[in-house]
Amino acid sequence: MIADGASNREIAQALFFSESMARYETVKIYERLRVKNRAQAAGMIRSIL
């Protein structure tokens, strides 16, 4: 969803949890990918897929 440009709100609605939980999980994804922001994460995810 991050690679598709979805916002935290859109991710939360799609996965049926709070926006703060979506924000927390996206930060954890950034840490795992060793990136600093959503654009870098999206680029990394696209390169993997």
C-alpha positions in Angstrom: 0.0 0.0 0.0 2.9 2.3 0.7 4.3 1.7 -2.7 0.9 2.6 -4.2 1.0 6.0 -2.5 -1.7 5.3 0.2 -1.8 7.6 3.1 -1.8 6.4 6.7 -5.6 7.1 6.8 -6.2 5.0 3.7 -4.0 2.2 5.0 -5.9 2.3 8.4 -9.3 2.2 6.7 -8.3 -0.7 4.4 -6.9 -2.8 7.3 -9.5 -1.8 9.9 -7.3 -0.3 12.5 -6.6 3.3 13.8 -4.6 5.9 11.9 -2.1 6.0 14.7 -1.5 2.3 14.4 -0.9 2.7 10.6 1.5 5.5 11.4 3.4 3.3 13.9 3.6 0.4 11.5 4.8 2.5 8.6 7.6 3.9 10.9 8.6 0.3 11.7 8.7 -0.5 8.0 10.9 2.5 7.4 13.3 1.2 10.1 13.3 -2.3 8.6 14.1 -1.0 5.2 16.6 1.5 6.6 14.9 4.5 4.9 13.9 7.9 6.2 10.6 8.6 4.6 7.6 7.3 2.6 9.1 8.2 -0.8 12.2 6.2 -0.1 10.2 3.3 1.3 8.0 3.3 -1.8 11.0 3.2 -4.1 12.6 0.4 -2.1 9.4 -1.6 -2.1 8.9 -1.1 -5.9 12.5 -2.3 -6.6 11.9 -5.4 -4.6 8.6 -6.3 -6.3 
